[in-house]
Amino acid sequence: MRIPRLLLFLGSVAAAALYVRGIYRYRDPVRLPDAQPGAVLSPADGRVLLVRRVTGGRVEGQGAATDLLGWPGAPAAGWLLGLYAGPLDVHYLYQPVGGEVVRAEFADGLAGQGGTGAAAGLGLGARARLLLGQPAEVPALGRPRLSFTLRAPEGAEVTVALPDGGGQAETLSFLRPGDPARAGNKAAFAEGGGLVLVALPEGATPQVGVGDHVTGAETVLARLG
């Protein structure tokens, strides 16, 4: 009995989806950080979704920095970069600078509990544009389910936040306040990927633009002043 080609095709698609969901997203590739003085490494794989100025405590076109980062001490001036880690990207998050972990806040189980989290997800059209290397419209950003701040030896602080995407994907944090920070070391695992925000202090100079592809622990996102 011959198996119809349609069934073979559907079976192949289902097997590929199961592989991506159950195995590929958990891969842990070797990364070789180039921790130059003043370099801010990308905390995630993906595409650059936004590069916005922070002035007077507000992010251009996005709202208050304290709300986006879940931290009352968010910088009043500087930059906010947004990265999108898609389904085919590595889902580990990395420490962007060395120095010290000055704060690490993690809200386990936040996703799917209502609030503004569902608005943080990207639509199918936006995701497709990002996968093709094209810029996409930035959605409304929800409260972060993970947020941590590292202080570099020069004293500059860099904050990374993962807005709630409204799903049920698991997020694991590996950091505790007071721990030493090492540029390129793992900081967390975000099973569902999604948006990753990076707050840079005043005087930092972004080295990437919207639509650029970045590699976690390797691509230099910015340089500290």
N, CA, C and O of each residue as an XYZ file, in Angstrom:
900
protein
N       0.845     -1.196      0.000
C       0.000      0.000      0.000
C       0.882      1.248      0.000
O       1.737      1.418      0.869
N       0.662      2.112     -0.983
C       1.471      3.313     -1.083
C       0.916      4.404     -0.169
O      -0.294      4.616     -0.095
N       1.820      5.086      0.523
C       1.409      6.176      1.408
C       1.269      7.451      0.581
O       2.214      7.839     -0.106
N       0.121      8.105      0.632
C      -0.070      9.336     -0.150
C       1.009     10.367      0.168
O       1.453     10.496      1.309
N       1.419     11.100     -0.870
C       2.475     12.098     -0.687
C       2.084     13.168      0.326
O       2.929     13.680      1.060
N       0.786     13.503      0.359
C       0.332     14.530      1.302
C       0.574     14.085      2.742
O       0.985     14.879      3.589
N       0.311     12.794      3.009
C       0.533     12.299      4.370
C       2.020     12.307      4.711
O       2.399     12.619      5.839
N       2.863     11.962      3.734
C       4.303     12.009      3.965
C       4.764     13.439      4.251
O       5.580     13.673      5.142
N       4.228     14.389      3.482
C       4.594     15.794      3.685
C       4.154     16.277      5.062
O       4.934     16.906      5.777
N       2.895     15.984      5.441
C       2.395     16.406      6.740
C       3.173     15.754      7.881
O       3.432     16.376      8.910
N       3.536     14.494      7.679
C       4.323     13.812      8.702
C       5.703     14.432      8.867
O       6.212     14.551      9.981
N       6.306     14.829      7.738
C       7.623     15.465      7.796
C       7.548     16.820      8.502
O       8.418     17.168      9.300
N       6.494     17.574      8.195
C       6.322     18.878      8.844
C       6.128     18.700     10.343
O       6.713     19.435     11.138
N       5.310     17.729     10.732
C       5.058     17.489     12.154
C       6.334     17.056     12.872
O       6.601     17.489     13.993
N       7.131     16.186     12.209
C       8.387     15.732     12.816
C       9.361     16.888     12.984
O      10.047     16.987     14.001
N       9.423     17.771     11.974
C      10.307     18.935     12.069
C       9.878     19.861     13.190
O      10.718     20.379     13.926
N       8.566     20.076     13.327
C       8.058     20.939     14.394
C       8.376     20.363     15.762
O       8.764     21.096     16.672
N       8.214     19.043     15.915
C       8.528     18.401     17.191
C      10.012     18.496     17.509
O      10.395     18.664     18.667
N      10.847     18.388     16.479
C      12.297     18.491     16.684
C      12.675     19.891     17.155
O      13.448     20.047     18.100
N      12.124     20.914     16.487
C      12.423     22.300     16.870
C      11.936     22.571     18.289
O      12.643     23.187     19.087
N      10.731     22.110     18.600
C      10.124     22.396     19.897
C      10.760     21.590     21.019
O      10.946     22.107     22.121
N      11.095     20.335     20.757
C      11.555     19.466     21.834
C      13.047     19.309     21.965
O      13.525     18.896     23.021
N      13.818     19.631     20.910
C      15.268     19.400     20.951
C      16.050     20.648     20.540
O      16.936     21.096     21.267
N      15.720     21.207     19.372
C      16.549     22.268     18.794
C      16.596     23.514     19.672
O      17.643     24.153     19.780
N      15.459     23.871     20.309
C      15.425     25.088     21.115
C      16.271     24.974     22.384
O      16.570     25.984     23.019
N      16.659     23.745     22.760
C      17.456     23.553     23.977
C      18.953     23.420     23.689
O      19.733     23.128     24.595
N      19.348     23.628     22.460
C      20.768     23.465     22.133
C      21.594     24.522     22.868
O      21.116     25.611     23.185
N      22.840     24.162     23.123
C      23.732     25.019     23.919
C      25.069     25.120     23.202
O      26.023     24.443     23.587
N      25.162     25.956     22.162
C      26.398     26.025     21.376
C      27.526     26.686     22.158
O      27.292     27.473     23.074
N      28.745     26.350     21.776
C      29.924     26.979     22.385
C      30.041     28.398     21.850
O      29.981     28.620     20.640
N      30.205     29.345     22.741
C      30.380     30.741     22.355
C      31.744     31.225     22.839
O      32.203     30.848     23.917
N      32.382     32.062     22.030
C      33.711     32.578     22.349
C      33.628     34.093     22.502
O      33.835     34.823     21.532
N      33.327     34.576     23.709
C      33.167     36.018     23.917
C      34.477     36.772     23.683
O      35.559     36.326     24.064
N      34.337     37.919     23.048
C      35.475     38.819     22.860
C      35.263     39.993     23.809
O      34.788     41.055     23.407
N      35.621     39.786     25.070
C      35.307     40.743     26.134
C      36.311     41.893     26.144
O      37.152     41.981     27.039
N      36.221     42.764     25.157
C      37.078     43.941     25.120
C      36.602     44.951     26.157
O      35.409     45.006     26.459
N      37.509     45.747     26.704
C      37.104     46.764     27.679
C      36.055     47.704     27.085
O      36.235     48.239     25.991
N      34.972     47.896     27.812
C      33.925     48.802     27.364
C      32.927     48.210     26.399
O      31.971     48.888     26.021
N      33.118     46.951     25.977
C      32.189     46.326     25.031
C      30.974     45.764     25.763
O      31.105     45.169     26.833
N      29.798     45.954     25.182
C      28.559     45.359     25.681
C      28.146     44.286     24.687
O      27.758     44.589     23.559
N      28.233     43.024     25.113
C      27.898     41.915     24.219
C      26.395     41.687     24.173
O      25.678     42.009     25.121
N      25.932     41.136     23.079
C      24.511     40.842     22.963
C      24.122     39.762     23.978
O      24.804     38.742     24.075
N      23.038     39.968     24.735
C      22.606     38.947     25.680
C      21.800     37.829     25.033
O      21.419     36.875     25.712
N      21.530     37.927     23.728
C      20.685     36.918     23.083
C      20.953     36.861     21.592
O      21.486     37.801     21.004
N      20.574     35.740     20.990
C      20.551     35.627     19.538
C      19.277     36.302     19.015
O      18.283     36.395     19.735
N      19.309     36.767     17.777
C      18.081     37.279     17.179
C      18.307     38.476     16.287
O      19.404     38.702     15.775
N      17.233     39.246     16.109
C      17.245     40.448     15.285
C      17.049     41.676     16.166
O      16.329     41.638     17.164
N      17.708     42.767     15.773
C      17.527     44.024     16.485
C      16.183     44.612     16.071
O      15.935     44.871     14.893
N      15.329     44.814     17.057
C      13.970     45.281     16.792
C      13.827     46.786     17.016
O      13.047     47.447     16.330
N      14.575     47.322     17.968
C      14.496     48.756     18.206
C      15.798     49.268     18.803
O      16.505     48.552     19.514
N      16.094     50.521     18.497
C      17.208     51.268     19.071
C      16.641     52.646     19.382
O      16.478     53.471     18.483
N      16.339     52.900     20.653
C      15.634     54.120     21.026
C      16.390     54.885     22.111
O      17.034     54.296     22.980
N      16.295     56.195     22.037
C      16.859     57.070     23.053
C      16.005     57.020     24.326
O      14.782     56.888     24.265
N      16.669     57.128     25.469
C      15.990     57.304     26.745
C      16.315     58.716     27.226
O      17.479     59.062     27.430
N      15.281     59.517     27.404
C      15.458     60.903     27.826
C      14.436     61.238     28.905
O      13.240     61.005     28.729
N      14.903     61.780     30.009
C      13.988     62.133     31.091
C      13.235     60.940     31.640
O      12.103     61.075     32.103
N      13.861     59.764     31.591
C      13.231     58.561     32.126
C      12.225     57.912     31.211
O      11.579     56.942     31.606
N      12.065     58.420     29.979
C      11.108     57.851     29.047
C      11.799     57.380     27.772
O      12.735     58.013     27.283
N      11.325     56.273     27.253
C      11.865     55.714     26.021
C      11.074     56.279     24.852
O       9.843     56.255     24.858
N      11.770     56.777     23.865
C      11.129     57.387     22.715
C      10.098     56.448     22.085
O      10.448     55.386     21.570
N       8.835     56.845     22.129
C       7.768     56.077     21.506
C       7.311     54.851     22.259
O       6.457     54.119     21.761
N       7.860     54.589     23.473
C       7.517     53.346     24.171
C       7.014     53.551     25.600
O       6.355     52.658     26.133
N       7.292     54.672     26.234
C       6.808     54.883     27.589
C       7.931     54.971     28.604
O       9.095     55.152     28.247
N       7.568     54.840     29.879
C       8.522     55.005     30.965
C       9.502     53.840     31.023
O       9.100     52.679     30.945
N      10.781     54.152     31.159
C      11.807     53.112     31.226
C      11.625     52.230     32.448
O      11.893     51.030     32.391
N      11.168     52.814     33.565
C      10.990     52.031     34.785
C       9.939     50.943     34.592
O      10.084     49.847     35.133
N       8.883     51.229     33.830
C       7.835     50.232     33.584
C       8.339     49.121     32.667
O       8.051     47.946     32.895
N       9.085     49.489     31.636
C       9.556     48.500     30.666
C      10.568     47.554     31.278
O      10.602     46.371     30.940
N      11.400     48.074     32.186
C      12.486     47.281     32.751
C      12.145     46.696     34.116
O      12.898     45.874     34.640
N      11.033     47.104     34.693
C      10.642     46.585     35.993
C      11.588     46.981     37.100
O      11.807     46.219     38.042
N      12.147     48.166     36.992
C      13.169     48.600     37.947
C      13.059     50.097     38.186
O      13.287     50.882     37.266
N      12.711     50.515     39.415
C      12.587     51.950     39.705
C      13.884     52.719     39.481
O      13.857     53.931     39.267
N      15.019     52.022     39.529
C      16.308     52.686     39.343
C      16.797     52.693     37.914
O      17.989     52.889     37.674
N      15.895     52.483     36.943
C      16.287     52.487     35.527
C      16.890     53.836     35.162
O      16.461     54.863     35.687
N      17.880     53.850     34.269
C      18.548     55.111     33.920
C      17.586     56.120     33.300
O      16.718     55.761     32.505
N      17.755     57.388     33.678
C      16.894     58.451     33.155
C      17.334     58.891     31.770
O      16.575     59.543     31.053
N      18.557     58.539     31.391
C      19.071     58.912     30.077
C      19.981     57.797     29.568
O      20.680     57.143     30.342
N      19.957     57.597     28.274
C      20.785     56.553     27.671
C      20.097     55.979     26.452
O      19.551     56.714     25.629
N      20.127     54.646     26.339
C      19.556     53.955     25.186
C      18.785     52.714     25.630
O      19.115     52.099     26.643
N      17.757     52.352     24.866
C      17.071     51.076     25.034
C      17.122     50.339     23.708
O      16.636     50.832     22.689
N      17.719     49.147     23.732
C      17.780     48.297     22.550
C      16.834     47.125     22.750
O      16.715     46.602     23.858
N      16.170     46.715     21.698
C      15.278     45.571     21.759
C      15.688     44.511     20.755
O      15.889     44.812     19.578
N      15.813     43.275     21.211
C      16.164     42.148     20.352
C      14.995     41.172     20.320
O      14.247     41.057     21.291
N      14.841     40.473     19.202
C      13.806     39.442     19.131
C      14.453     38.094     18.862
O      15.050     37.880     17.808
N      14.329     37.183     19.827
C      14.828     35.817     19.695
C      13.694     34.946     19.170
O      12.727     34.680     19.883
N      13.816     34.502     17.917
C      12.770     33.713     17.289
C      12.861     32.235     17.622
O      13.745     31.825     18.374
N      11.962     31.427     17.073
C      11.910     29.997     17.397
C      13.151     29.229     16.981
O      13.428     28.176     17.555
N      13.910     29.714     16.002
C      15.104     29.007     15.540
C      16.385     29.538     16.184
O      17.471     29.025     15.914
N      16.265     30.560     17.031
C      17.439     31.106     17.712
C      17.734     30.341     18.985
O      16.860     29.676     19.541
N      18.990     30.441     19.450
C      19.349     29.879     20.753
C      18.564     30.631     21.819
O      18.432     31.852     21.743
N      18.044     29.920     22.803
C      17.175     30.537     23.801
C      17.865     30.793     25.135
O      17.203     31.135     26.115
N      19.172     30.634     25.187
C      19.905     31.047     26.384
C      20.131     32.550     26.332
O      20.312     33.126     25.259
N      20.120     33.178     27.502
C      20.501     34.574     27.630
C      21.878     34.640     28.272
O      22.213     33.823     29.129
N      22.674     35.621     27.851
C      24.060     35.730     28.289
C      24.303     37.063     28.998
O      23.571     38.032     28.792
N      25.334     37.095     29.829
C      25.697     38.311     30.530
C      26.441     39.240     29.562
O      27.458     38.844     28.994
N      25.949     40.464     29.370
C      26.546     41.349     28.364
C      27.868     41.988     28.778
O      28.674     42.342     27.917
N      28.102     42.140     30.074
C      29.346     42.741     30.557
C      29.831     41.973     31.784
O      29.064     41.261     32.432
N      31.123     42.132     32.089
C      31.664     41.571     33.314
C      31.570     42.581     34.443
O      31.297     43.759     34.214
N      31.797     42.111     35.666
C      31.740     42.996     36.821
C      30.998     42.345     37.966
O      31.487     41.386     38.563
N      29.814     42.862     38.279
C      29.039     42.359     39.417
C      27.552     42.383     39.088
O      27.065     43.284     38.404
N      26.836     41.370     39.591
C      25.375     41.345     39.480
C      24.820     42.191     40.629
O      24.920     41.794     41.790
N      24.244     43.339     40.318
C      23.749     44.211     41.386
C      22.274     43.988     41.669
O      21.788     44.358     42.738
N      21.557     43.390     40.731
C      20.157     43.025     40.983
C      19.750     41.938     39.998
O      20.241     41.882     38.871
N      18.838     41.072     40.450
C      18.303     40.009     39.601
C      16.905     39.698     40.109
O      16.745     39.153     41.201
N      15.901     40.040     39.327
C      14.509     39.837     39.713
C      13.844     38.901     38.716
O      13.950     39.079     37.503
N      13.161     37.908     39.251
C      12.605     36.850     38.419
C      11.202     36.530     38.920
O      11.023     36.174     40.085
N      10.200     36.657     38.036
C       8.813     36.383     38.393
C       8.386     35.085     37.733
O       7.790     35.107     36.656
N       8.680     33.962     38.358
C       8.330     32.653     37.802
C       6.814     32.511     37.724
O       6.094     32.813     38.677
N       6.347     32.046     36.571
C       4.918     31.819     36.410
C       4.124     33.058     36.087
O       2.894     33.013     36.087
N       4.792     34.177     35.809
C       4.088     35.418     35.484
C       3.317     35.294     34.190
O       2.196     35.789     34.080
N       3.915     34.631     33.201
C       3.281     34.542     31.884
C       1.904     33.911     31.974
O       1.707     32.927     32.688
N       0.953     34.479     31.247
C      -0.383     33.916     31.177
C      -1.259     34.282     32.341
O      -2.357     33.737     32.455
N      -0.827     35.203     33.244
C      -1.631     35.548     34.404
C      -2.373     36.863     34.210
O      -2.769     37.507     35.181
N      -2.560     37.258     32.960
C      -3.319     38.473     32.720
C      -2.427     39.673     32.639
O      -1.248     39.559     32.304
N      -2.988     40.850     32.949
C      -2.217     42.083     32.873
C      -1.958     42.446     31.432
O      -2.754     42.120     30.551
N      -0.843     43.122     31.182
C      -0.530     43.588     29.836
C       0.389     42.637     29.105
O       0.852     42.952     28.009
N       0.664     41.486     29.682
C       1.654     40.593     29.105
C       1.348     40.161     27.692
O       2.254     40.088     26.862
N       0.064     39.867     27.390
C      -0.282     39.350     26.082
C       0.062     40.337     24.978
O       0.283     39.944     23.833
N       0.106     41.615     25.323
C       0.411     42.627     24.312
C       1.864     42.614     23.899
O       2.230     43.207     22.884
N       2.704     41.937     24.686
C       4.133     41.957     24.394
C       4.512     41.010     23.265
O       5.634     41.071     22.762
N       3.589     40.130     22.854
C       3.916     39.182     21.802
C       3.860     39.829     20.430
O       3.142     40.809     20.231
N       4.607     39.290     19.492
C       4.598     39.787     18.120
C       3.607     38.980     17.285
O       3.449     37.776     17.491
N       2.947     39.640     16.355
C       2.041     38.951     15.461
C       2.801     38.117     14.446
O       4.020     38.229     14.323
N       2.065     37.273     13.715
C       2.706     36.390     12.743
C       3.401     37.191     11.647
O       4.487     36.819     11.202
N       2.782     38.289     11.209
C       3.391     39.100     10.167
C       4.707     39.702     10.614
O       5.683     39.706      9.864
N       4.736     40.218     11.856
C       5.960     40.816     12.389
C       7.048     39.762     12.542
O       8.214     40.024     12.247
N       6.671     38.571     13.003
C       7.660     37.497     13.168
C       8.251     37.092     11.813
O       9.455     36.868     11.691
N       7.388     37.003     10.807
C       7.876     36.631      9.479
C       8.853     37.676      8.943
O       9.866     37.321      8.339
N       8.561     38.953      9.156
C       9.452     40.014      8.693
C      10.809     39.919      9.378
O      11.846     40.108      8.741
N      10.801     39.627     10.676
C      12.056     39.515     11.411
C      12.873     38.325     10.926
O      14.093     38.419     10.794
N      12.202     37.201     10.660
C      12.910     36.022     10.175
C      13.549     36.283      8.815
O      14.555     35.666      8.465
N      12.957     37.203      8.050
C      13.502     37.560      6.738
C      14.512     38.707      6.821
O      15.014     39.182      5.803
N      14.801     39.141      8.051
C      15.790     40.197      8.230
C      15.256     41.588      8.014
O      16.030     42.526      7.822
N      13.919     41.747      8.042
C      13.315     43.054      7.840
C      12.805     43.611      9.159
O      12.403     42.842     10.032
N      12.812     44.937      9.329
C      12.318     45.517     10.580
C      10.824     45.284     10.728
O      10.099     45.197      9.737
N      10.366     45.184     11.973
C       8.952     44.983     12.256
C       8.497     46.017     13.273
O       9.303     46.573     14.020
N       7.205     46.263     13.289
C       6.654     47.241     14.227
C       6.776     46.719     15.657
O       6.515     45.546     15.926
N       7.174     47.599     16.561
C       7.344     47.213     17.958
C       5.982     47.217     18.645
O       5.265     48.214     18.568
N       5.606     46.125     19.315
C       4.305     46.085     19.984
C       4.355     46.809     21.326
O       5.416     47.248     21.769
N       3.203     46.925     21.960
C       3.178     47.402     23.342
C       3.910     46.384     24.210
O       3.732     45.179     24.034
N       4.722     46.855     25.137
C       5.554     45.961     25.939
C       4.963     45.776     27.336
O       4.582     46.744     27.995
N       4.893     44.538     27.770
C       4.339     44.240     29.083
C       5.390     44.235     30.175
O       6.574     44.439     29.907
N       4.963     44.003     31.394
C       5.869     43.945     32.533
C       6.861     42.798     32.355
O       6.500     41.762     31.797
N       8.107     42.962     32.817
C       9.116     41.911     32.606
C       8.916     40.733     33.547
O       8.565     40.903     34.715
N       9.146     39.530     33.017
C       9.154     38.347     33.873
C      10.566     38.041     34.365
O      10.762     37.232     35.272
N      11.551     38.705     33.746
C      12.941     38.537     34.160
C      13.658     39.860     33.923
O      13.507     40.466     32.862
N      14.434     40.309     34.897
C      15.170     41.547     34.757
C      16.411     41.481     35.635
O      16.326     41.102     36.803
N      17.575     41.849     35.074
C      18.790     41.865     35.884
C      19.700     43.001     35.442
O      19.673     43.436     34.290
N      20.506     43.470     36.391
C      21.413     44.592     36.151
C      22.829     44.195     36.527
O      23.067     43.653     37.607
N      23.767     44.467     35.631
C      25.177     44.186     35.860
C      25.938     45.508     35.908
O      25.663     46.424     35.133
N      26.892     45.593     36.824
C      27.726     46.787     36.925
C      29.124     46.450     36.434
O      29.806     45.598     37.004
N      29.547     47.132     35.363
C      30.866     46.912     34.785
C      31.939     47.516     35.693
O      31.632     48.363     36.533
N      33.200     47.086     35.530
C      34.278     47.628     36.359
C      34.381     49.148     36.297
O      34.803     49.784     37.263
N      33.998     49.730     35.166
C      34.059     51.187     35.027
C      32.956     51.883     35.799
O      32.961     53.109     35.912
N      32.000     51.116     36.336
C      30.899     51.695     37.093
C      29.605     51.812     36.315
O      28.553     52.044     36.911
N      29.652     51.657     34.997
C      28.438     51.739     34.185
C      27.564     50.509     34.417
O      28.074     49.400     34.574
N      26.253     50.709     34.437
C      25.314     49.616     34.661
C      24.521     49.310     33.391
O      24.070     50.218     32.693
N      24.361     48.030     33.106
C      23.607     47.555     31.938
C      22.491     46.653     32.447
O      22.740     45.729     33.220
N      21.266     46.918     32.016
C      20.108     46.143     32.453
C      19.534     45.348     31.291
O      19.423     45.856     30.175
N      19.172     44.109     31.556
C      18.525     43.244     30.568
C      17.165     42.835     31.129
O      17.068     42.436     32.290
N      16.121     42.930     30.318
C      14.774     42.561     30.765
C      14.076     41.748     29.684
O      14.275     41.968     28.489
N      13.266     40.818     30.126
C      12.508     39.951     29.222
C      11.025     40.192     29.484
O      10.481     39.667     30.455
N      10.355     40.985     28.627
C       8.931     41.262     28.853
C       8.094     39.999     28.794
O       8.413     39.064     28.059
N       7.017     39.976     29.575
C       6.113     38.840     29.570
C       5.415     38.751     28.224
O       4.848     39.731     27.741
N       5.460     37.567     27.621
C       4.843     37.379     26.311
C       3.450     36.813     26.343
O       2.854     36.599     25.287
N       2.903     36.561     27.525
C       1.541     36.075     27.623
C       1.386     34.589     27.379
O       0.256     34.104     27.321
N       2.482     33.838     27.233
C       2.399     32.399     27.000
C       2.700     31.612     28.258
O       2.687     32.160     29.360
N       2.972     30.326     28.094
C       3.240     29.451     29.228
C       4.654     28.897     29.196
O       4.950     27.934     29.904
N       5.540     29.487     28.385
C       6.899     28.980     28.275
C       7.673     29.220     29.570
O       7.471     30.220     30.258
N       8.556     28.286     29.880
C       9.328     28.364     31.119
C      10.530     29.290     30.958
O      11.163     29.330     29.903
N      10.832     30.029     32.019
C      12.011     30.888     32.058
C      12.801     30.557     33.311
O      12.232     30.490     34.401
N      14.107     30.348     33.170
C      14.971     30.016     34.299
C      16.041     31.090     34.441
O      16.672     31.476     33.458
N      16.246     31.572     35.663
C      17.278     32.567     35.930
C      18.443     31.903     36.658
O      18.239     31.085     37.556
N      19.677     32.263     36.263
C      20.871     31.682     36.879
C      21.631     32.678     37.749
O      22.702     32.349     38.258
N      21.104     33.890     37.933
C      21.851     34.949     38.604
C      21.291     35.265     39.986
O      20.100     35.092     40.245
N      22.169     35.730     40.865
C      21.783     36.228     42.184
C      22.531     37.521     42.453
O      23.686     37.660     42.049
N      21.897     38.470     43.127
C      22.601     39.716     43.463
C      23.871     39.427     44.252
O      23.874     38.601     45.165
N      24.943     40.112     43.891
C      26.225     39.914     44.559
C      27.140     38.945     43.857
O      28.333     38.892     44.153
N      26.591     38.161     42.911
C      27.438     37.237     42.155
C      28.394     38.023     41.248
O      28.054     39.117     40.798
N      29.576     37.479     40.979
C      30.434     38.114     39.970
C      29.820     37.932     38.587
O      29.261     36.878     38.283
N      29.923     38.944     37.768
C      29.430     38.876     36.386
C      30.606     38.653     35.454
O      31.665     39.258     35.622
N      30.418     37.785     34.473
C      31.450     37.489     33.482
C      30.834     37.600     32.095
O      29.902     36.869     31.761
N      31.352     38.505     31.303
C      30.802     38.736     29.970
C      30.777     37.449     29.158
O      31.802     36.785     29.007
N      29.622     37.102     28.642
C      29.469     35.906     27.826
C      28.985     34.693     28.574
O      28.575     33.715     27.950
N      29.019     34.721     29.912
C      28.486     33.600     30.686
C      26.957     33.602     30.614
O      26.339     34.636     30.360
N      26.360     32.437     30.839
C      24.903     32.327     30.791
C      24.258     33.089     31.954
O      24.765     33.101     33.076
N      23.124     33.722     31.642
C      22.366     34.453     32.654
C      21.001     33.818     32.907
O      20.490     33.869     34.026
N      20.410     33.219     31.872
C      19.070     32.657     32.010
C      18.768     31.784     30.801
O      19.529     31.741     29.834
N      17.631     31.087     30.882
C      17.128     30.321     29.741
C      15.668     30.711     29.536
O      14.857     30.587     30.453
N      15.335     31.175     28.348
C      13.975     31.581     28.016
C      13.419     30.608     26.990
O      13.699     30.734     25.798
N      12.643     29.651     27.439
C      12.165     28.586     26.575
C      11.404     29.118     25.365
O      11.518     28.580     24.264
N      10.625     30.182     25.578
C       9.810     30.690     24.488
C      10.465     31.768     23.652
O       9.856     32.262     22.703
N      11.709     32.150     23.983
C      12.341     33.234     23.241
C      11.579     34.526     23.446
O      11.096     34.800     24.544
N      11.468     35.328     22.384
C      10.697     36.556     22.463
C      11.560     37.794     22.556
O      12.733     37.777     22.184
N      10.971     38.871     23.057
C      11.655     40.149     23.143
C      12.653     40.175     24.293
O      12.381     39.669     25.381
N      13.808     40.769     24.036
C      14.834     40.968     25.057
C      15.232     42.438     25.004
O      15.676     42.925     23.965
N      15.074     43.143     26.118
C      15.406     44.565     26.181
C      16.761     44.752     26.851
O      17.097     44.051     27.805
N      17.536     45.708     26.338
C      18.843     46.026     26.906
C      18.900     47.529     27.135
O      18.807     48.306     26.185
N      19.051     47.943     28.391
C      19.144     49.356     28.731
C      20.604     49.739     28.935
O      21.323     49.113     29.714
N      21.029     50.777     28.221
C      22.406     51.239     28.278
C      22.458     52.616     28.924
O      21.541     53.416     28.740
N      23.519     52.908     29.678
C      23.607     54.203     30.354
C      23.966     55.325     29.390
O      24.361     55.088     28.249
N      23.819     56.539     29.872
C      24.207     57.700     29.086
C      25.703     57.632     28.800
O      26.493     57.281     29.677
N      26.083     57.964     27.591
C      27.481     57.885     27.188
C      27.808     56.643     26.395
O      28.860     56.576     25.760
N      26.911     55.636     26.415
C      27.129     54.433     25.609
C      26.839     54.739     24.142
O      26.043     55.622     23.825
N      27.491     54.001     23.261
C      27.307     54.196     21.815
C      26.855     52.889     21.172
O      27.652     51.955     21.079
N      25.601     52.790     20.726
C      25.142     51.559     20.055
C      25.974     51.260     18.812
O      26.378     52.171     18.089
N      26.225     49.979     18.572
C      27.008     49.537     17.419
C      26.163     48.748     16.424
O      26.699     48.214     15.453
N      24.855     48.664     16.648
C      23.970     47.902     15.765
C      22.791     48.771     15.372
O      22.528     49.802     15.992
N      22.085     48.348     14.337
C      20.900     49.060     13.870
C      19.726     48.110     13.735
O      19.894     46.892     13.785
N      18.539     48.666     13.564
C      17.322     47.864     13.422
C      17.453     46.935     12.215
O      17.844     47.357     11.127
N      17.119     45.671     12.428
C      17.193     44.672     11.364
C      18.465     43.850     11.378
O      18.535     42.815     10.716
N      19.490     44.295     12.131
C      20.739     43.534     12.204
C      20.525     42.216     12.936
O      19.730     42.131     13.873
N      21.248     41.188     12.492
C      21.243     39.915     13.214
C      22.374     39.925     14.231
O      23.492     40.338     13.922
N      22.081     39.467     15.449
C      23.093     39.444     16.510
C      23.235     38.035     17.062
O      22.296     37.239     17.031
N      24.425     37.744     17.565
C      24.727     36.448     18.169
C      25.034     36.655     19.640
O      25.908     37.448     19.989
N      24.326     35.954     20.496
C      24.517     36.109     21.925
C      25.940     35.802     22.363
O      26.544     34.832     21.905
N      26.473     36.634     23.254
C      27.805     36.480     23.832
C      28.940     36.781     22.863
O      30.109     36.673     23.233
N      28.613     37.159     21.623
C      29.658     37.430     20.634
C      29.520     38.796     19.970
O      30.498     39.539     19.887
N      28.329     39.138     19.499
C      28.130     40.424     18.827
C      28.256     41.574     19.829
O      27.679     41.519     20.915
N      29.009     42.611     19.464
C      29.115     43.800     20.310
C      27.929     44.711     19.997
O      27.829     45.263     18.901
N      27.028     44.862     20.980
C      25.856     45.714     20.801
C      26.200     47.189     20.921
O      25.675     48.027     20.188
N      27.098     47.492     21.864
C      27.416     48.889     22.154
C      28.763     48.960     22.836
O      29.338     47.953     23.250
N      29.250     50.198     22.938
C      30.471     50.455     23.689
C      30.180     51.515     24.739
O      29.550     52.536     24.463
N      30.648     51.250     25.936
C      30.421     52.171     27.033
C      31.369     53.360     26.922
O      32.519     53.219     26.506
N      30.868     54.525     27.299
C      31.694     55.729     27.211
C      32.759     55.750     28.282
O      33.545     56.695     28.352
